[in-house]
Amino acid sequence: SERLKAGLARTRKQWGGGLAHMFGLRKIDEDLLEELESTLLMADCGVEATSHLIDALRKRWKRDKLETGDQLQAVLVEELTALLSPLEAPLTADTHKPFIIMVAGVNGSGKTTSIGKLARWYQSQGKKVLLAAGDTFRAAAREQLITWGERNGVDVIAQQSGDAAAVMFDAVNAARARGVDVVLADTAGRLPTQLHLMEEIAKVRRVITKADGTAPHEVLLVLDANIGQNALAQVKAFDAAAGVTGLVVTKLDGTAKGGVLAAIARQCPKPLRFIGVGEGIDDLRPFHAREFVDALFA
Ligand code: GDP
């Protein structure tokens, strides 16, 4: 879609537009593959995904006797789509009621904004949504969530004082009483010094399970695309603490590092539930590999 294309403008410029230009004028040779390799590395695909793609391209070049850059670009589109397709796994959130989504991520990743956008998304799917202000360490996080809820007519469970456990128990009870379909539970993204974020995240997960024996039904990790390769370390740390079952990658519009999705696919594959391509309330969309790759090269 046009909106996705616009959102991905910078990444596209880095490796779509740049590559289209590079490919269009050339015959395929090792120099071209080498240039392509640096472009993919600069777009933060990481060494593993980059060599996987370059190897695949070299094989196809020889096997299919490709000659022009255009032909090679078509193969890259194909290979990239194949690499990213396993990440495509929409989160319908209808296997439990309430379906409890624990949302984690470091401050600044776009966690709060994404919760607001997710609420809007699930509302648009006809679901009743409840927010739980589980970041009890940061008053601003709570206020931001409350404001968002007021503006959009979504109930928010928050407590002035009290810990995440109390908020989560409240939220689960309220969700049951009010016939809520989806609970989006915010969690801390940074703690006062000395306390360890990963211990808090693990604790919140246990608390949610205490409140509802089958929950959390999804542990979503929000990642800022701008952190590039550091995303891999964040996935590993949060996964070890709380068992990450899905990812949201934000700010793909503001970065030339869209290649990080390829690195994730290759090195720590997790379902990529949604991508953020702008600050607007509707700028969060389910990830579709083909649509994403097409938007990059369009
Ligand atoms: P939190 O600290 O993780 O809760 O982060 P916030 O939700 O407050 O977001 C931090 C900043 O990133 C805000 O200015 C958001 O508007 C911005 N942001 C979040 N998601 C996106 C996105 O997909 N694209 C862009 N351009 N900005 C985003």
Residues whose N, C-alpha, C, O or C-beta is under 5 A from the ligand:
A	BS01	GDP	V106 N107 G108 S109 G110 K111 T112 T113 S114 T250 K251 L252 D253 G254 G276 V277 G278 E279 D283
